[in-house]
Amino acid sequence: MATLHLRSALIFVFLLSSFSHLQASPDLIFTTINVPGAPCTSASKINARDQIVGGYCAANGGSLSFLWDKGDFVTLSAVPGSRNQALGINNQGQIVGEYVDDQEISHGYFCENGIVRVIDVPGAIHSVATDINDRGQIVGVFIDSSGMTGGFLLDGGVFSLIEVSGAAFTRVTGINSRGQIVGFYQDAQLVHGFLWDSGIITNIDAPGAFSFTTTEDLNAESHIVGFYDGIGGKTEFYLCEGHFHFA
């Protein structure tokens, strides 16, 4: 379950009053984030303290997880394996991600203060932790022995599966402080984004999407960001109070 696709990352931080303001503003400041000496760097998530996590290409050909904090890069050396990537961080600085072992098996991990706990969905052959909220609820994806990909929620040590009935696959990508979850799934025709809220799943399809809409993350106000394939190719969208805005 190779999900470690690394690239150089541009990180920007701004106050989002409205998406239309974002599109119109000529004064956004972009800062390049590159791990010193690394040929590629990928940033995954940022929290309210402006801490950033991701992964970078290592000298041995693998990839390693990092935490960027106030300009300083810290390699998460406690994470097992030579191929790993941090994928989520909450406002307490708790980090989740993925590592790949010597048998090419993917495992999720939880890291706090340099101590790592492995996250494996019971019965799964691959597991990846994709996000964590301030309540310590963790979401991610897994592959079972039949090859089916599904999503999971880990809450208080209890796993709950998040799978859309009849879907070819279900992937979970983000969770907010209210416990709402976003992701995407594939049916016989399209890839649809979705919002999961207390067990109820709502489809999210961007107007004009040809074959896919993916919802990637959401905040405490249930504002959602993601991608869809429109006339101009892959495009970002921002969903606020039921209204789509396009980048």
LOLUM-104661 format. One record per residue (C-alpha): residue in three letters; x, y, z. Coordinates in steps of 0.1 Angstrom, whole numbers, padded with zeros to 4 digits, always signed. Example, Ala and Ser with C-alpha at 12.3 -4.5 7.8 and 13.67 -1.06 7.14 Angstrom:
ALA+0123-0045+0078SER+0137-0011+0071
//
This chain:
MET+0000+0000+0000ALA+0026+0025-0012THR+0011+0060-0003LEU+0045+0078+0000HIS+0045+0102-0029LEU+0070+0129-0021ARG+0075+0163-0038SER+0088+0197-0030ALA+0062+0216-0010LEU+0051+0252-0010ILE+0034+0261+0024PHE+0013+0291+0029VAL-0004+0304+0060PHE-0032+0329+0059LEU-0065+0339+0075LEU-0094+0328+0054SER-0122+0352+0057SER-0138+0340+0025PHE-0128+0320-0006SER-0136+0349-0029HIS-0112+0370-0009LEU-0085+0344-0013GLN-0089+0343-0051ALA-0088+0381-0054SER-0059+0388-0030PRO-0026+0396-0047ASP-0006+0398-0015LEU-0004+0361-0003ILE+0031+0353+0008PHE+0044+0318-0001THR+0073+0302+0018THR+0091+0272+0005ILE+0096+0243+0030ASN+0124+0220+0022VAL+0143+0197+0046PRO+0179+0207+0043GLY+0198+0184+0019ALA+0167+0163+0010PRO+0160+0160-0028CYS+0122+0161-0021THR+0099+0172+0007SER+0062+0167+0011ALA+0041+0186+0036SER+0009+0168+0047LYS-0009+0188+0075ILE-0006+0220+0096ASN-0022+0227+0130ALA-0033+0259+0147ARG+0002+0263+0162ASP+0017+0264+0126GLN+0034+0231+0132ILE+0037+0212+0099VAL+0043+0175+0094GLY+0052+0155+0063GLY+0079+0133+0048TYR+0112+0138+0029CYS+0134+0117+0007ALA+0163+0102+0027ALA+0198+0095+0015ASN+0193+0058+0015GLY+0165+0060-0010GLY+0138+0057+0017SER+0116+0084+0032LEU+0113+0098+0067SER+0087+0117+0087PHE+0094+0152+0099LEU+0079+0179+0121TRP+0085+0215+0112ASP+0082+0239+0142LYS+0090+0276+0140GLY+0115+0270+0112ASP+0132+0240+0127PHE+0130+0205+0112VAL+0129+0175+0135THR+0131+0140+0120LEU+0107+0116+0138SER+0134+0091+0144ALA+0113+0069+0167VAL+0090+0060+0138PRO+0099+0024+0126GLY+0113+0016+0092SER+0132+0035+0065ARG+0100+0044+0046ASN+0075+0065+0066GLN+0056+0097+0064ALA+0037+0119+0089LEU+0002+0125+0076GLY-0017+0143+0104ILE-0011+0165+0135ASN-0035+0180+0160ASN-0032+0211+0181GLN-0016+0191+0210GLY+0012+0181+0187GLN+0001+0145+0185ILE+0011+0130+0151VAL-0001+0101+0130GLY+0011+0086+0098GLU+0023+0055+0080TYR+0054+0033+0079VAL+0063+0004+0056ASP+0081-0026+0071ASP+0106-0050+0055GLN+0078-0072+0042GLU+0063-0043+0024ILE+0034-0041+0049SER+0020-0007+0057HIS+0012+0002+0093GLY-0003+0033+0109TYR+0014+0050+0137PHE+0007+0075+0165CYS+0036+0096+0179GLU+0036+0118+0210ASN+0067+0132+0227GLY+0089+0108+0208ILE+0069+0077+0218VAL+0053+0057+0189ARG+0024+0034+0190VAL+0016+0011+0160ILE-0020+0013+0146ASP-0031-0019+0128VAL-0068-0025+0120PRO-0077-0060+0133GLY-0078-0084+0104ALA-0063-0060+0079ILE-0031-0066+0058HIS-0023-0029+0055SER-0032+0001+0077VAL-0025+0038+0074ALA-0034+0066+0099THR-0043+0097+0079ASP-0055+0123+0105ILE-0061+0130+0142ASN-0083+0156+0159ASP-0079+0173+0193ARG-0100+0146+0210GLY-0074+0120+0200GLN-0098+0104+0175ILE-0078+0089+0146VAL-0090+0080+0111GLY-0073+0062+0083VAL-0076+0035+0056PHE-0069-0002+0055ILE-0069-0031+0031ASP-0083-0064+0041SER-0073-0099+0030SER-0097-0098+0001GLY-0080-0066-0012MET-0109-0043-0003THR-0100-0008+0008GLY-0120+0007+0036GLY-0119+0035+0062PHE-0117+0034+0099LEU-0122+0055+0130LEU-0101+0047+0162ASP-0118+0062+0192GLY-0107+0053+0228GLY-0090+0022+0216VAL-0121+0010+0197PHE-0120+0006+0159SER-0151+0014+0138LEU-0152+0007+0101ILE-0163+0034+0077GLU-0174+0019+0044VAL-0199+0029+0019SER-0222+0000+0010GLY-0216-0013-0025ALA-0185+0008-0031ALA-0154-0005-0048PHE-0133+0012-0022THR-0137+0038+0006ARG-0109+0061+0017VAL-0110+0083+0048THR-0088+0114+0047GLY-0097+0139+0075ILE-0115+0144+0108ASN-0123+0177+0126SER-0127+0185+0163ARG-0164+0177+0162GLY-0157+0141+0150GLN-0170+0147+0115ILE-0151+0128+0089VAL-0144+0133+0051GLY-0132+0110+0024PHE-0142+0095-0009TYR-0154+0063-0025GLN-0159+0047-0059ASP-0192+0033-0072ALA-0199+0018-0106GLN-0196+0051-0123LEU-0178+0078-0103VAL-0156+0087-0074HIS-0176+0107-0049GLY-0166+0127-0019PHE-0185+0123+0013LEU-0191+0137+0048TRP-0196+0112+0076ASP-0214+0126+0107SER-0225+0103+0135GLY-0228+0074+0111ILE-0247+0093+0084ILE-0230+0097+0051THR-0237+0126+0027ASN-0224+0125-0008ILE-0203+0155-0020ASP-0201+0159-0058ALA-0186+0191-0073PRO-0208+0206-0100GLY-0192+0198-0134ALA-0171+0170-0122PHE-0165+0144-0150SER-0153+0113-0131PHE-0142+0122-0095THR-0147+0144-0065THR-0124+0139-0035THR-0129+0155-0001GLU-0095+0159+0016ASP-0100+0178+0049LEU-0124+0199+0069ASN-0123+0224+0098ALA-0144+0228+0130GLU-0169+0249+0110SER-0174+0219+0086HIS-0158+0238+0057ILE-0144+0212+0033VAL-0116+0213+0008GLY-0109+0188-0020PHE-0104+0182-0057TYR-0125+0174-0087ASP-0118+0169-0125GLY-0135+0198-0143ILE-0131+0213-0178GLY-0096+0225-0170GLY-0084+0193-0154LYS-0079+0186-0117THR-0091+0216-0097GLU-0094+0225-0060PHE-0126+0234-0044TYR-0138+0249-0011LEU-0172+0240+0003CYS-0187+0265+0028GLU-0222+0263+0041GLY-0234+0243+0011HIS-0218+0266-0015PHE-0189+0254-0038HIS-0160+0278-0045PHE-0134+0269-0070ALA-0097+0277-0072
//
